[in-house]
């Protein structure tokens, strides 16, 4: 890489970053292989899992996006509403029956008072 200072006797001190770490090459000793990288998976495993991993990555990316989170919250609310209705349906019917009975009793009592 040329910095334009070579002619004045100042060496170029620019460096590139290693793809294996965030350390500069001159601190790692160049492209030395430390044996820390795992070998690549067998090609048969990569071809079988690649579509699933690609789908999983895109699905998680969608879920973690704003649209995905909003959809998740709306779905959660709707599921909660349906479950609440199912759980409370019998109690709600009982409360309405008692209200009707109370209303009829009050009507009968008022009718008896007015006679």
Buried (B, 14 or more C-beta within 10 A) or exposed (E): EEEEEEEEEEEEEEEEEBEEEEEEEEEBEEEEEEEEEEEEEEEEEEEEEEEEEEEEEEEEEEEEEEEBEEEEEEEEEEEEEEEEEEEEEEEEEEEEEEEEEEEEEEEEEEEEEEE
